[in-house]
Amino acid sequence: MYKMLTVDYSKCTGCRLCEVVCSAKKNGSVNPDRARLAIVKWEQACVDMPMICQQCESAPCIMVCPVKALSADERLNRVVINQDLCIGCRFCVAACPFGAMSLDSTIRKVVKCDLCDGEPICVKFCETKALQYEEAGTASAKKMRAAARKVLESMRAG
C-alpha cells in the first residue's frame, strides 16, 4: 500500500514552520515563498490551512504540460517535475485545482511538493501533527470515522 501526505486542518496553528523547513531543504535558504506547500490564512474564521499537492492519480497538471516535464512516479505515488524539461509556461499551475503548484521566480520554473523522496521534512517538524505521511488506508479510515462522528453528533443534536 502506498503512503500519502495528509492534513488535519483542525490541528494547524499557522506557525509556518513547514514552509520554513521545506524552503530550507529544497533551496538551501529560508524563504517560505519558495516552499513546496503553503499556509493559507483565513483571518475572519481564524483558520490556517496547509495547502499541499494531492498527488492526483489523474493529474491535470501532467495532462496539460506541453513538454511532458511532469510525470507520475508510481513507486512513491507522486507527480514529479523534470526541471531540465520545464519551460516555466505555468499551464500546470493553472490546471491544478488545489493551487499546489507555483512558479519559483528565482529559477523561473514550476515547483511542487515531491514528498521529499518519501520522507517529507514538513511532517518531521510539524509539532502539532497537523501534517502526516501515512498509509492511504489509514488516512481513509480516519476520514470515515470523522465523518461518522459528525453525523452522530448532528443526530444527537436534532
N, C-alpha and C positions, 0 to 999 in steps of 0.2 A: 504494500500500500504506500502511496505517496504522501508527502507532507505538504502543508500549506501554511502560509503566514495568515494569522487571524487577528482580529482586533475586537477587544471588549471595550466599546466606547464609554461605558459607564465607569471604567477604571482610569481613563486617561485624565491626567491633571493639567495637561498643556505645558509641561516643563520643557518640551522640545529637545530633551537630551537625545532622543532617537535621531533627530535631524543633525545634531552636532556630531555624534559618533559616526553616522553614515557619511557625512561630508568629509570628516577626517579620514576615514578608511578609504573612501573612493577617490578623494582628491589630494590627500596629504595636507590639507589645511581645514580649519574650522570655518565653514561658510554654509550655514543652513539653507541658503538659497540654492546651493548646488547639491543638496541631498537628493536621494532617490525616493524619498517619501516626504509628505508634507503634513503639518498640523494645520487644520482649518479651524479657525476660531469663530464661533457663533456667539458674539458678545451678549446679544439680547437674551439668549437662552442659557448663558453661562455653560456652554458646551465646547469641548475641544475634541476634534475628530481626526485621528490619523488617517490620511488617505494613502492607500497603498495599491500597487499593481495587483490585480486579481489573477494574473497569470491565466487568462481565459483559454479555455480549450479551443474554441473557435474564435481566435483573437482577431478583432477587426484591424488592429494595427499591422498584423502580418499581411492581411489581405490587401491593404491599400499601399504598401511600400513599393514604389516604382522600381527600386533597385535591388529588392529582395535582401535588404540588410537585416530584417527581422526573421527569426525562425523559432520553432518550438524545440525545446530540449526536453525530450520525454524522460530522461534519466532523473531529472530534478523537477519535472512538471513545471517548467517556466518558459517564458518568452525571453529570448536573448537578442541583443543588438550586435551586429558585426560593425564595429566603428570604422573599419577600413572601407566598408561599402557605403555607410551612411553619408548622405549628401546634405543633411540638415533641412530637408524640404518641409518637414513638420506635418506631412499628411497623416502620419500615425498619431501625432498629438491631437489633431482634430478628430480622428476616428475613435479615440479612446473614450468610452462612456464614463470612465471613472476619474478622468483628469490626472491619471497616474504617470503620464509621460511629459517630459518638458525638454525644451531646448537649453542646453548648457551654453550660456553666452560666451564663456571663456574658450571652449573648444569648438563652438559653432556646430555641435552635433546633438542629436537627441539622446537622452538618458532615461533610464527607468530602473526600478528595483530588479536585481538579478539574484536575489536571495543569498547574496554573498557566498555563492557556490555551495549552498546547503548549510551554512552556519551564519544566519542573519545577525549581524552585530547589534542591530536595534533591539532585538529580543534580549540579548545578554545584558543590556544596560537599562532596560525598562524596569524601574524599581516597583511599579505598581502591577506589573504583569499584564498590562493592557495589550501588549503585543506578545503573541505566542507563535511558535513554529511547531505545529503538531500534526499528527496523523489526520488525514482527511476524515476518516470515520469518526474519530474523537470529536473533531470540530462539528460535524453534522449532528452527532448525538447531543452535544451541548446546546446547539441551536434549537433542536427539537424539544429538549427539556425546558429551555427558557420560554419557548412559545407556549408549551403546555401549561407552564406556571402562570403565564399571563391570562390564558383562557380560564384557568381555575380561579384566579383572583377576580376576574370580571364576573364569573358565575356567582361567586360568594358575595360580591358587592351588589349584585342585582337581585 
